[in-house]
């Protein structure tokens, strides 16, 4: 059990399942620009770093057309993607338990902050948070690093990194934690490639949200959340 005073969490792939909203939105933008589809595996790899960084790695994307691609993607994501995304099972319960325990709960995402805030509001997560931190815009010159985002969250809430933990599903989250002298937990239900989180230096690994609850709040919290999710699953199966 880690028992932190504050928990920083990534968004897509950690709190929320994009349910194909990101990949389908990017595919839509590429199609509109007559750029060949790079394939699902490549598109999945774009979930995590800032969109400008990911798009620039696709053949056919240039400094000239990347702005229009992002605009097309954002329009598609706003109209369909946010509503189709869903919190992972147990996320809302975990966040509520963290708050009840007096732990500060923050989101640290590479998304532009205003878009992250809108998504979190739509998904009903905002009331369970103490703050939302992201990029100022689509291209802020920080490459794929989230170090500045995590640092901003720590500074804004006057937090001691030694008593904080970062939870995320990609190496960018773990690297940001390490570079801010924080503990980290890899979210095993997200979009990391095999071995990615361990290679980045994750301090711990959670296979699912109940396991994360156990790491942060102790084994009784994990057992309680597993029981609650099993009850919901059983009720759904009998409906």
N, C-alpha and C positions, 0 to 999 in steps of 0.2 A: 504493500500500500504506500502511495506517494504522499498523500495528505498535503496538497498544495494550498496556498492562500489565493491563487488565481489560476484559472485554466484558460488558455487561448486555443481556439479551435478553427481549423480550416473550414471552408464552406462546402463547395462541390466535392463529393466523394468522401466527406467526413460527416457533416451534418445532413446534407441533402443529396439524394440520388437524382441526378439530372434526367434520368429516364430517357436518355437519347436526345434530350432537348439541345444540348450543346453540339453534338456531332451532326444531328440533322440540320441544325441552324447553319453550321459552317458549310455543310454539303449544299444547302440551298443557296448560300451566297456564292460559292464557287460555280455552281451550275448557272446562276444568273450571269456570271462573268465569263462563262464558257471556258472555265478552267477544269481540266480533267479531275475526276474524283480520285484522291490518293488512296482510298481504301479505308475500311473501318479501323484497322489497327493503327494506322497513322493518325486518324482523327481522334481516337481515344487517347493517344499520347499528348494531344493538345490540351487535355483537361488538367489544369494545374497552373502552368505559367501564364503570364499575361498574354492576351490574344494576339497582340502585335508580334510577340516573339514566336508563338506557335505558327501563325499564318506565314511568317517570313520563311519558314522552313519548307513550305510547299512549293513545288515546281510550278511556275506560272504566276506566282504572286510577286509583285514588284513594288517598289516605293511609290510608284504612280497609281496603282490600283488598290493598294491595301486599305486606304481610307474608305473607299466606296464599299469594299468587301465587309469591313467592320460595320458600316452603317446598315447594310443589307442584313447582316447577321443580327445586329441588335434589334432591328425592327421585327424580324422573325421571332427572336427570343422573347421580346416583350409581348407579342401577340399570342404566342403559343407556349414557349418554353417555360416561363415562370410558373404558370398554372399546372403544367404537366409534371414538374418536379415534385418530389415528395421527401419529407424527413425520413431518414432511415428508422426502422422499428426500434423503439426504445429511446430515441434521441430526446423527445420532449420530456419524457419522464426523467431521464438523466439530468438534463439541464435544470429541471425543477428541483431535483434532489441536491444538486450542487449549490443552488441558490439558498435552499433551506439550511444547508450546512454552513452558510456564511462565506462561501467561496465566490470570488469575483469571476464572472463568466464573460469572456470577450471573443469576438470573431475576428480573425486575421486572415484576409483573403486577398488574392491578386486581382480580383474583380475591381472595377471602379467602385468606390464606396457607395455612390448613390444607387447603383444597380444592385449591389449586394443588399442594401437597406430595403429596397423595394421587394426583392425576392424573399427576404426574411419576414417582411410584413405580410406578404401574401400567404406564406406558409405558417403563419401564426407563431413564429419563433421569437420575434422581437421582444415581447414582454418578459421573456426568460433571460434576456441579455443585459449586461451592464455597459456594453459599447460595441461598435462596429468599426473596424479599421480595414481600409483597402487602399488601392491606388487612387491618386487624384484624378487620373484620366486614363486613356488607353495606352499612351506612350510616354512614360515618365522618365525614361532614360536609365532605369535601374535593371535592365536586362530581366532575367527570370528570377532574380533574387527577391525574397520576401523579408530580408533582414531589416530593411527600413520600416516595413509595416509593423513587424513585431516590436521593433524599437520604439515606434510611435505609440503603440498600445501601452507598453511598459511605462513610458514617460508620462503619458496623459493621466494614468492612474497611480503614478508614483509607486510603482511596484518594484520589489526586490527580485531580480531574476532568479536568485538562488531558491526562492520559494514559489516559483511559477513553473508551469509545464505547458508545452505546446503539443497539440494533438493534430495530426494530419496524415493524409494518405499518399503524399508524394515526397520525393527527396527535398524539394524546395522548403517544405515545412520543417523537416529535420535539420537541414542546413541552417535555416534562419534561427532555430532554437540554439543550435551549437554556437553560432556566431554572436548570440546574445547571452551566452553563459547560462542557458536554461536547460532543464530536463525536457525530454521529448518522449512521446508515445506514438508509434506508428499505427494508423488505423487500417487494419487488414482487410476491411470490406470495400475499400475504395479502388483506385485506378492504378496503383503502383505495379510495375512489372516485377516479376519474381526476383527477390533478392535486393530490390531497389532500396527499401527502407533500412535494411541491415547495413548495406554498403554505405549509406549516408550517415550511419552512426546513431540510429534510433536507440534511445536508452531502454525502451521497453516496447512490447508489441501486444496489441489487443486484437483478437480474432473477430470480435463482434462488439456491439455496444454494451451488452451486459458485462463482458470481460473488461471493458474500459471502466465501467462503474466500479468493478472490483478493485482495479488499480488505483482509482482516485478516491474511493470512499470505503473500501474494505469489502470482504467477502459477503457479509450480510446484504449489502447493497446489490451485489451481483446476483445473489440467490433470489432476492425479492424481485428484481427486474426480469430475470428469466421466468419466474413463476407468473408474473403479470403478462408477459408476452405469450407464454404458453396458453394462458387462459383466454387471451384474445384470439389466438390461433384456433383453439378448440371451439370457441363460440362461433367463429366464422365458418368452420368446417361443418358445424351442426346446423347452420342457418338454412 
